[in-house]
């Protein structure tokens, strides 16, 4: 299988920076670091304002962040209640 070479010397500075931030956004998304991914997609938009791909990826990260926030807001009180119950019953 041949690997396609990209000659970066033919790309503009803006295109190189755009691709760099898109790749970093993708990499962060793969390990579920959505805030870092979102920031990189937003950085990419500085080099290609209005780019549909980077905008959609940033919005996708926002959805993941909101989902994770809801999960935390549900799980933390449950965990705290369990800890409180364990402490309460161990002191009796």
Sine and cosine of phi, psi and omega as CSV:
sin_phi,cos_phi,sin_psi,cos_psi,sin_omega,cos_omega
0.00,0.00,0.82,-0.58,-0.02,-1.00
-0.99,0.10,0.60,-0.80,0.04,-1.00
-0.99,-0.15,0.82,-0.58,-0.02,-1.00
-0.96,0.27,0.80,-0.60,0.02,-1.00
-1.00,-0.01,0.65,-0.76,0.09,-1.00
-0.93,-0.37,0.85,-0.52,-0.01,-1.00
-1.00,0.02,0.99,-0.16,-0.07,-1.00
-0.92,0.39,-0.32,0.95,0.01,-1.00
-0.92,0.40,-0.31,0.95,0.02,-1.00
-1.00,-0.03,-0.06,1.00,-0.02,-1.00
-1.00,-0.09,0.47,-0.88,0.09,-1.00
-0.97,0.26,0.30,-0.95,0.06,-1.00
-0.83,0.55,-0.68,0.73,-0.01,-1.00
-0.88,0.47,-0.66,0.75,0.00,-1.00
-0.93,0.37,-0.64,0.77,0.03,-1.00
-0.89,0.45,-0.73,0.69,-0.01,-1.00
-0.91,0.40,-0.64,0.77,0.04,-1.00
-0.85,0.52,-0.77,0.64,-0.02,-1.00
-0.89,0.45,-0.62,0.79,0.03,-1.00
-0.86,0.51,-0.75,0.66,-0.04,-1.00
-0.95,0.32,-0.56,0.83,0.08,-1.00
-0.89,0.46,-0.71,0.70,0.00,-1.00
-0.90,0.45,-0.68,0.73,0.03,-1.00
-0.90,0.44,-0.65,0.76,0.06,-1.00
-0.86,0.51,-0.70,0.71,0.03,-1.00
-0.88,0.47,-0.72,0.70,-0.01,-1.00
-0.88,0.48,-0.70,0.71,0.03,-1.00
-0.91,0.42,-0.59,0.81,0.02,-1.00
-0.90,0.44,-0.63,0.77,-0.01,-1.00
-0.88,0.47,-0.49,0.87,0.02,-1.00
-0.96,-0.27,0.31,0.95,0.11,-0.99
0.85,0.53,0.62,0.79,0.16,-0.99
-0.98,-0.20,0.98,0.22,-0.19,-0.98
-0.94,0.33,-0.51,0.86,0.04,-1.00
-0.92,0.38,-0.69,0.72,0.05,-1.00
-0.91,0.41,-0.65,0.76,0.03,-1.00
-0.88,0.48,-0.72,0.69,-0.01,-1.00
-0.86,0.51,-0.68,0.73,-0.01,-1.00
-0.90,0.44,-0.60,0.80,0.04,-1.00
-0.94,0.33,-0.62,0.79,0.07,-1.00
-0.91,0.42,-0.60,0.80,0.06,-1.00
-0.92,0.38,-0.61,0.79,0.07,-1.00
-0.89,0.46,-0.65,0.76,0.03,-1.00
-0.86,0.51,-0.58,0.81,0.00,-1.00
-0.91,0.40,-0.37,0.93,0.06,-1.00
-0.94,0.35,-0.46,0.89,-0.02,-1.00
-1.00,-0.07,-0.38,0.93,0.10,-0.99
-0.68,-0.74,0.98,0.21,-0.03,-1.00
-0.85,0.53,0.69,-0.73,0.03,-1.00
0.98,0.19,0.12,0.99,-0.01,-1.00
-0.89,0.45,0.84,-0.55,-0.07,-1.00
-0.90,0.43,-0.64,0.77,-0.04,-1.00
-0.90,0.43,-0.79,0.62,-0.02,-1.00
-0.89,0.45,-0.63,0.78,0.02,-1.00
-0.89,0.45,-0.71,0.71,0.00,-1.00
-0.90,0.43,-0.65,0.76,0.02,-1.00
-0.91,0.41,-0.63,0.78,0.05,-1.00
-0.90,0.43,-0.66,0.75,0.04,-1.00
-0.91,0.41,-0.62,0.79,0.05,-1.00
-0.88,0.47,-0.66,0.75,0.05,-1.00
-0.90,0.45,-0.66,0.75,0.05,-1.00
-0.85,0.53,-0.66,0.75,0.02,-1.00
-0.90,0.43,-0.67,0.74,0.04,-1.00
-0.90,0.44,-0.66,0.75,0.00,-1.00
-0.90,0.44,-0.70,0.72,0.03,-1.00
-0.89,0.47,-0.68,0.73,0.02,-1.00
-0.87,0.49,-0.72,0.69,0.00,-1.00
-0.91,0.41,-0.59,0.81,0.02,-1.00
-0.90,0.44,-0.67,0.74,0.03,-1.00
-0.89,0.46,-0.67,0.74,0.02,-1.00
-0.87,0.50,-0.69,0.73,0.00,-1.00
-0.91,0.42,-0.68,0.73,-0.02,-1.00
-0.91,0.42,-0.42,0.91,0.06,-1.00
-1.00,0.08,-0.70,0.72,-0.11,-0.99
-0.97,0.25,-0.60,0.80,-0.06,-1.00
-0.86,0.50,-0.75,0.66,0.03,-1.00
-0.88,0.48,-0.58,0.82,0.02,-1.00
-0.91,0.42,-0.73,0.69,0.01,-1.00
-0.89,0.45,-0.69,0.73,0.03,-1.00
-0.88,0.47,-0.63,0.78,0.03,-1.00
-0.91,0.42,-0.65,0.76,0.02,-1.00
-0.90,0.43,-0.70,0.71,0.03,-1.00
-0.88,0.48,-0.70,0.71,0.02,-1.00
-0.87,0.48,-0.66,0.75,0.01,-1.00
-0.91,0.40,-0.67,0.75,0.03,-1.00
-0.89,0.46,-0.71,0.70,0.01,-1.00
-0.90,0.44,-0.71,0.70,-0.02,-1.00
-0.85,0.53,-0.75,0.66,-0.06,-1.00
-0.96,0.26,-0.41,0.91,0.04,-1.00
-0.98,0.21,-0.37,0.93,0.01,-1.00
-1.00,0.03,-0.17,0.98,-0.04,-1.00
-0.98,0.22,0.00,0.00,0.00,0.00
